[in-house]
Amino acid sequence: MSRPRKAPLAELLLAWYDRHRRKLPWRAPPGKAPDPYHVWLSEIMLQQTTVAAVGPYFEAFLRRWPRVAALAAADLDDVLHAWQGLGYYARARNLHRCAIEIAGPRGGRFPDSESELLTLPGVGPYTAAAIAAIAFGRRAVVVDGNVERVMARLHAVEEPLPGAKKRLRALADRLTPDARAGDYAQAVMDLGATICTLRSPDCPACPWSDSCAGRAIAVSLPRRAPKPERPLRRAMAFWITRPDGSVLLRRRPERGLLGGMIEAPSTEWRAGPMPTLAEARRLAPVPASDWRRLAGVVEHGFTHFRLELAVLSGRVDGAVRLDGENGAIWCHPDRFGKQALPTVMKKLARHALKHG
């Protein structure tokens, strides 16, 4: 008597997904076609951000810009302002650029292949694969942190990340089916997010438990190479006020870190000691009086470095000519909520208002 056929891993996972799939704001219900705009918007938001954090932002964006044409027609400042709190603001700028391209030259239609999706602003290999699979059902190998963790445990890969990335992708490729590619991609991510979690994997509930080579050491996988310590940069920020209480702000350059966001002017963010008071005054963006350094510093962590900002407070009493080319403006703190201030500048504002 022959033994019953053992279901392939993809088949087991899809059966589990049909019973346990997460309900997410951007995920199409069973039997309904995904909306490419929803898939693209959510995938851009989810880059380096959690599902829990993205949900309210996704719904707010859809209420304000329900179609890609509406987002394309929006002012970039409005998009950056709506993005506040999600971080990595280059994503917001590329989101807007991509919407303009889709709504214009592409007639409102998203491309459906990985190769074409990769030509869009802000769309990298992972995002292209995710959109191709989820929005259009194309077979694509979708590998995020959840998938890497699942593959490392399933195959007991002990080589540490990031060196193991290529191998983990190859293992994911071997398991990816031709049919129901979008469901499969979401199923693996759901498995990692809800069952094969970072610290407390629920192995008995896993549909792949019987085939998992790394079950006994799951909590230790994937291994990671030690991260180098992030360097420290320092700068002196200028908190310059005029008699009506307005504060001098400026727009950062479009390209680079926090591109296009609004900030208080500062000296260069540099390694080494904090600028002296005399050095900072020479670099002030406008002539001011009553200079004084406020107590304490503002600390903020970016992906690749840490930042310490001292705050130099000054005052202007008469009319001051601003450099319109760098987007300098006067803004009262009561209206800071209308400006696209990144988190580090919100910290700085709270610090200056408390100690000023």
Buried (B, 14 or more C-beta within 10 A) or exposed (E): EEEEEEEEBBBBBBEBBEEBBEEBBBBBEEEEEBBBBBBBBBBBBBBEBEBEBBBEBBEEBBEEBEBBBBBBEBEBBBBBBBBBEBBBBBBBBBBBBBBBBBBEEBEEEBBBEBEBBBEBBBBEBBBBBBBBBBBBBBBBBBBBBBBBBBBBBBBBBEBBBEEBEEBBBEBBEEBBBEEBBBBBBBBBBBBBBBBBBEEEBEBEEBBBBEEBEBBEEBEEBBBEEEEEEEEEBBBBBBBBBBEEEBBBBBBBEEEEBBBBBBBBBBBEBEEEEBBEBEEBBEBBBBEBEEBEBBEEBBEBEBEEBBBBBBBBBBBBEEEBEBEEEEBBBBBEBEEBEEBBBBBBBBBBBEBBEEEE
